[in-house]
Amino acid sequence: YQQALQTVTVDYKPHLASPHRFTAEYSLRNEIPNLPKPSAPLALEDAGGGRLSALLASDYTPASSAVLNSATASLKSSLKHVFTAVDQQQEDHKVFVQTSVELAGGLSSSSAEFLKTDVHAKFERVLGPQLFGQPGLTVSLGGSVGVMYPLGLLVPWLSHHLSSTRPFSSYLSDRYQLGGPLSLRGFAPAGLGPRVAGHTDSLGGDTKTSLLAMVSVPVPHVQLAAANLRAFAFCNLGSLGNSEYWRIQLAGGGLQGKYTPFFGYFRGSVGAGLSLTMGNHARVEATYSFPFLKATHDMTRSFQVGVGVALN
């Protein structure tokens, strides 16, 4: 599916160095399912009067019945608090811990209603002497945990969803997705977690975990090392919970609820790659991975290229 979005966001920090950031967001969302394309290719005429046979995007996939039934327009009105508990950068190590809490509610049954909490942490330490003028052997450990609670479970009198047929179900736009470079290497973007058998579209989840262990060294070449090119090896694990977990539990559980863990089942991969860091704002990497924990319906991808950009 695709998402049409109109949003207004206001950020506030008490001062530049404050560990607190507050965000107010008001969004109109419309989740638009991909419909089947016409069976005949689209014919186009070029400037010389000839005809070109062209298809739309090659990765276009019609939505499954689950997405067709779930996709809808919605309103999101939320307040979010981000707290950077630790942000230390020393010569031989870095420590970062950040938490966020977002509360969304509204005045109608088409409003997103949830309390979403996330924790991100990272520890990095240089273990050896400098190599080629750059930090030597470096070990990095990182992880994140996220949970989205239905507002109707926490504060029933504030919820407008309790009278609906699916009072504790979340919107596609608000669910966690996992997979892809810089997320869970070895898996395609949104490549793991709940999905309909035989379809590639991800349904997302209301819970998420992600863990990463990595070792890196400068590339053994003076000019390349000076350009911040590093070689690394990694192991990452991640899981995505069921988006219907709350509804299943409150409906009595049954076999599906009994054997569905809160955070889902772990997936994992190991691999190696090259990374290029440009200042403190951009990172480019190329990796080759081997997924050693996966489900039959997951979408894996051994070779990946990822780009990460920090704008603030």
C-alpha positions in Angstrom: 0.0 0.0 0.0 0.9 3.6 -0.3 0.2 6.5 2.1 -1.1 9.9 1.3 -0.1 12.3 4.2 -0.8 15.8 5.2 0.8 16.8 8.5 1.8 19.7 10.7 4.5 19.1 13.2 5.8 21.4 15.9 9.1 20.7 17.8 10.2 22.4 21.0 13.4 22.2 23.1 13.8 24.2 26.3 17.4 25.1 25.1 19.9 23.8 22.6 21.7 21.4 24.9 18.5 20.2 26.6 18.0 16.4 26.7 14.3 16.9 26.3 12.4 17.4 23.1 8.6 17.8 22.7 6.7 17.2 19.5 3.1 17.9 18.6 1.8 16.3 15.4 -1.5 16.6 13.6 -1.8 14.4 10.5 -4.4 13.3 8.0 -3.4 9.9 6.6 -4.9 7.8 3.8 -3.6 4.2 3.4 -4.1 3.4 -0.3 -3.9 -0.3 -1.3 -2.2 -1.3 -4.5 -4.7 -2.5 -7.0 -4.0 -5.0 -9.8 -2.5 -3.4 -12.9 -4.1 -3.8 -16.3 -3.0 -7.1 -18.0 -1.8 -5.3 -21.1 1.4 -3.2 -21.0 1.1 0.6 -21.2 1.9 1.8 -24.7 3.8 5.1 -25.0 4.9 7.0 -28.1 8.4 8.4 -28.2 9.5 11.7 -29.8 10.1 9.9 -33.2 6.6 8.5 -33.4 7.7 5.0 -32.4 6.0 3.0 -29.7 7.5 2.0 -26.4 6.1 -0.8 -24.2 6.4 0.2 -20.6 5.2 -1.1 -17.3 4.8 0.8 -14.1 7.3 0.2 -11.2 8.7 -3.3 -11.5 8.3 -3.9 -7.7 4.6 -3.0 -7.7 2.6 -5.7 -5.9 -1.2 -5.8 -5.6 -2.4 -5.7 -2.0 -3.4 -8.8 -0.2 -7.0 -9.2 1.2 -5.6 -8.3 4.7 -4.3 -5.0 3.5 -7.5 -4.3 1.5 -9.6 -4.9 4.6 -7.3 -2.9 6.9 -6.3 0.1 4.8 -8.3 3.2 5.6 -8.2 6.9 6.1 -7.4 8.1 9.7 -6.4 11.1 11.8 -3.4 11.2 14.1 -3.2 13.9 16.8 -0.3 13.2 19.2 2.1 14.5 21.7 5.6 13.0 22.0 8.4 13.4 24.5 12.0 12.3 23.6 14.5 12.1 26.4 18.2 11.6 25.7 19.3 10.1 29.0 22.9 9.5 28.1 25.0 10.9 25.2 28.7 10.6 26.1 31.5 10.7 23.5 35.0 10.1 24.8 38.1 9.4 22.9 37.9 5.6 23.3 34.1 5.0 23.8 30.6 6.3 23.1 27.4 5.7 25.1 23.9 6.7 23.9 20.6 6.0 25.5 17.3 7.6 24.4 13.7 7.0 25.3 10.5 8.3 23.7 6.8 8.3 24.7 4.1 9.2 22.3 0.4 9.6 23.1 -2.2 9.7 20.3 -5.9 10.2 20.7 -8.8 12.1 19.2 -12.5 12.8 19.2 -13.7 10.2 16.7 -13.5 6.5 15.9 -11.2 7.3 12.9 -8.5 8.8 15.1 -5.3 6.8 16.0 -5.4 5.9 19.7 -2.3 4.5 21.3 0.6 5.0 23.8 3.9 4.1 22.1 7.1 3.7 24.0 10.6 3.2 22.6 14.0 2.8 24.0 17.3 3.0 22.0 20.7 2.3 23.3 24.2 2.0 21.9 27.7 1.4 23.3 30.9 1.7 21.2 34.5 1.1 22.4 37.9 1.2 20.7 39.9 -1.8 21.9 43.1 -1.5 20.0 45.7 1.1 19.0 45.1 3.4 16.0 45.6 1.8 12.5 46.5 4.0 9.5 45.7 7.1 11.6 42.2 6.0 12.4 40.5 4.3 15.4 41.5 0.7 15.5 39.5 -2.4 16.4 36.1 -1.1 17.5 33.2 -3.0 19.1 29.7 -1.8 18.9 26.6 -3.1 20.8 23.2 -1.6 20.2 19.5 -2.3 20.5 16.0 -1.0 20.6 12.6 -2.0 22.0 9.3 -0.6 21.1 5.7 -1.3 22.3 2.4 0.3 21.1 -0.4 -0.1 23.6 -4.1 0.5 22.6 -5.4 3.5 24.4 -8.7 1.7 25.1 -6.8 -0.8 27.4 -5.0 1.9 29.4 -7.6 4.6 29.7 -11.0 3.3 28.4 -12.9 6.5 29.1 -10.7 8.4 26.6 -11.2 5.8 23.8 -13.6 6.2 20.9 -12.7 2.8 19.5 -14.3 0.6 22.1 -17.7 0.8 20.3 -16.1 -0.4 17.0 -15.9 -4.0 15.7 -12.1 -4.0 16.2 -11.5 -1.8 19.3 -7.9 -2.8 19.9 -6.5 -3.0 16.4 -4.0 -0.4 15.2 -3.6 1.4 11.9 -1.1 0.2 9.3 0.6 3.6 9.4 1.4 3.3 13.1 2.8 -0.2 13.3 6.4 -1.1 13.5 8.2 -2.5 10.5 11.6 -4.3 10.5 14.1 -5.3 7.9 16.5 -3.8 5.5 20.0 -2.2 5.6 20.7 -0.2 8.7 17.7 -2.0 10.3 17.9 -5.8 10.2 20.5 -6.7 7.7 19.9 -9.9 5.7 16.2 -9.2 5.3 14.4 -7.0 2.8 12.8 -3.7 3.9 9.7 -4.7 5.9 10.7 -8.2 5.1 9.9 -10.0 8.3 6.9 -10.4 10.6 3.2 -11.0 10.1 2.0 -11.3 6.5 -0.6 -13.2 4.5 0.7 -16.5 3.1 1.6 -16.1 -0.6 1.9 -12.3 -0.4 4.8 -10.0 0.0 3.1 -7.1 1.8 4.0 -6.7 5.5 1.2 -6.2 8.0 3.6 -4.8 10.7 3.4 -5.3 14.4 2.6 -3.5 17.6 5.9 -4.6 19.3 9.5 -4.6 18.0 12.9 -5.6 19.3 16.3 -5.2 17.5 19.8 -6.1 18.7 23.2 -5.6 17.0 26.8 -6.7 17.7 29.5 -5.4 15.4 33.3 -5.3 15.1 35.0 -3.0 12.7 38.5 -2.0 11.6 39.9 0.6 9.1 40.4 -0.7 5.6 44.2 -1.5 5.3 45.0 1.3 2.9 46.2 4.7 3.9 44.0 6.8 1.6 40.9 4.7 2.0 41.3 4.6 5.8 41.8 8.4 5.8 38.4 8.6 4.0 36.7 6.7 6.9 36.2 3.5 5.0 35.9 0.6 7.4 35.4 -3.2 7.2 33.1 -4.8 9.7 31.4 -8.0 10.7 28.1 -8.2 12.5 25.4 -10.3 14.0 21.9 -8.9 14.4 18.6 -10.2 15.9 15.1 -8.8 15.7 11.5 -9.6 16.2 8.1 -8.1 15.3 5.0 -8.9 17.3 1.5 -9.6 16.0 -0.6 -6.5 15.2 -3.6 -8.5 16.5 -2.0 -9.5 19.8 -4.2 -7.4 22.1 -7.5 -8.5 20.3 -6.5 -12.2 20.5 -5.6 -12.0 24.2 -8.8 -10.2 25.2 -10.9 -12.6 23.0 -9.7 -15.6 25.1 -6.4 -16.3 23.4 -7.0 -19.9 22.1 -4.1 -21.7 20.4 -3.0 -18.7 18.4 -2.8 -16.4 21.4 -1.2 -19.1 23.6 1.7 -19.7 21.3 2.3 -16.2 20.0 5.0 -14.4 22.1 4.4 -10.8 23.0 7.5 -9.7 20.9 7.1 -12.4 18.2 9.7 -14.9 17.2 13.4 -13.8 16.7 15.0 -13.6 13.3 18.8 -13.3 12.9 21.6 -13.0 10.5 25.4 -12.7 10.4 27.5 -11.0 7.7 30.2 -8.6 6.8 30.6 -5.4 4.8 32.2 -2.0 4.1 31.0 1.3 5.5 31.8 4.9 4.7 31.1 7.6 7.2 30.9 11.2 6.0 31.2 13.5 9.0 28.5 13.0 11.7 25.6 13.2 9.2 25.8 10.4 6.7 26.7 6.7 6.5 26.8 4.4 3.4 27.3 0.7 3.7 27.4 -2.4 1.5 26.9 -5.8 3.2 26.5 -9.5 2.5 24.5 -11.4 5.0 23.5 -15.0 5.9 20.1 -15.2 7.7 20.3 -18.1 10.2 17.0 -17.5 11.9 14.0 -16.9 9.5 10.5 -18.0 8.8 9.3 -19.4 5.5 7.3 -16.3 4.7 10.1 -13.8 5.4 11.7 -11.9 2.5 15.5 -12.2 2.7 18.2 -10.3 0.8 21.8 -11.3 1.0 23.5 -8.3 -0.7 22.3 -4.8 0.4 23.4 -1.2 0.1 22.1 1.2 2.8 22.3 5.0 3.2 21.6 6.7 6.5 21.3 10.5 6.9 20.9 12.5 10.1 19.5 16.0 9.5 19.7 17.3 13.1 
